[in-house]
């Protein structure tokens, strides 16, 4: 019997290897497709059930539960929430989208930032919060005041919390998008969205800025809020910002607030005298803003003495610039120590001060201009003053500045023009054994003749 079955096996195998085999393969394929379709429909049903459950839990109402493309709406903390649940472009791919809308953050965009982005790729208008963790994950652009008001500490925390889920912020709307698999995350997404409603949109712009100024743990963010409020047109907000700034634990904020307060010049001068270089720079800036300096002569003396003691070029230059801008009285002896300072911007500031001063400072400028390695901008600043206030004594150093091997074309041209201007002022007079008898431009070069007196 077994042999008979073995004999029948050959034609049976042959049968299945021909038409019957093809039929069975087709049948298997059809059932597979049906199985996939049923599984897909099952997953879609499961996803819809998850969406329904999440919407019910968070109080979102559908206009129609049965439609393929449907919307649910509700409010979180008084702000509109919209959920879109449907198919995208008839591809069968599920679209889930949650949008929270508020009045804060108009004109602001917050994008996720790649951790591999290079500093050179940063947009020029990027707004940094000073919160290193947040700035590493997000790029903020747009209206600065709106951005600072929006990005309070609670807002930054909730945005970081939602960053892994793909939340983005654009023009007053917090958005999240996901596919069918996103239905499993929907409870978490809606929970974050509900938290974000209060964190992002509660209060007015100035209320939020003042709150951040009072309580944000990041000093540089508090500083940005303070400066923005001080530049506003609301007197009440300015007064409150000054009050909060003066009470801040960070001396830098105290200095900026003092700059906008009456009778605080003494505190600013003290910060200039004993502060860090950053505090000194801020103090000089705020002394320039302060409208109640008191005895200008004493203020100038304290500022110049503090600048000399600091020996920090940017502070010295800032002090000299402020003395010039405010027209504070100074003496030649107070300025002499700054000649030849290693920070070349000091020479620029000294030259510009000399340009508006009645003091005789020509010899100091000549000493500075004769130094090697001055930037072109500094050279031109000194040359400009010597052109109007210089004498024949300035000509030798000006002539050096026409050397094409050492100076740019713009510096050479300025020096040549200065010599011509001095010649016009002196006429045929001779000073110091040097007569300026001819000056010609020749590729930046100059011909000047010497004569004995």
C-alpha angles and dihedrals in degrees: 000000000000090000090053090053090049090051090051092049095074098059090039091055089047090052093052091046091058130042098335090055091054091049092051092048090052091048091051090049092050092049089048091053091047089049093050091048092049090047091049091048088049092052091048089050091049091048091049090050090052091050091048091049093049093047091049091049092052098039098250114152126212120217087213125008096193102053119104090227110041140158132214122199137191144131134264114197089340094309124117119256123190127188121194117199119179151087123304118228093333091287092123090242110134120238120206119177133171121193127185115193128199142158095249124085100032109168093017127119124192115189130180110255124219111240088223094058111126120230089242090062093059116121112247093234096052115138114219119203096197088238098122096201093049095043090050091057103036141044113211122196138166136046106021098207093048091047094051091047092048098046101066117153093266089049093051091048094052093045090052089048091054097040093091090054093053103255115168132183125218130168098332098326131105108207137189127182130187142159130235091298088056090073088077089058095045097100090053092044093052092045091055090044090054091050090047092056091070097032095051107029112028117115133004126295095260093043091054093046092051091047091052091046089055101042115013110119094215111086094200090054091049088050092054091050091048095050092047093050092047088055094050126104095235112102094196092052091047092051092049091047090053091049093050093043094052089053095047118120091228112083092211091065090045089055094050092047090048090055089065095043128088119249094012098115091105092058090049092051090050090052088051090052101045108014132104116270090263091051090046091053091050091047092055091047091051093045085059089054095042111103097193107060098149119206101021094199093054091044092052092049093050092047095050092044091051092046091052091048092051092050086196110141100215091050093048092048091047091051092049090048091051093047087054095045094047094040092232117177115254136167131229091244090057091055100042095079090064096059112111095013113168091237101078094204086072088065090051092051092045091051093050090049090050089052092065099030128096090217120111101245102148095114091051091053091047090055092051095046091050091063119104122242101030114154116250092248091056092046092052092048092054093042090051091057094044090052091063102027103025128104132206086285088074095056099085094055091042089052089054088056091062091066106120091204092062109026139051123248092256093053092046091049092049091049093049091049090049092054091050089050092050090048090053091051095047099040109187094338116125124219128186094349093300123112119188099217102155139008122183132176111235112165088317093314125121137205115216123170124216124214134181116248 
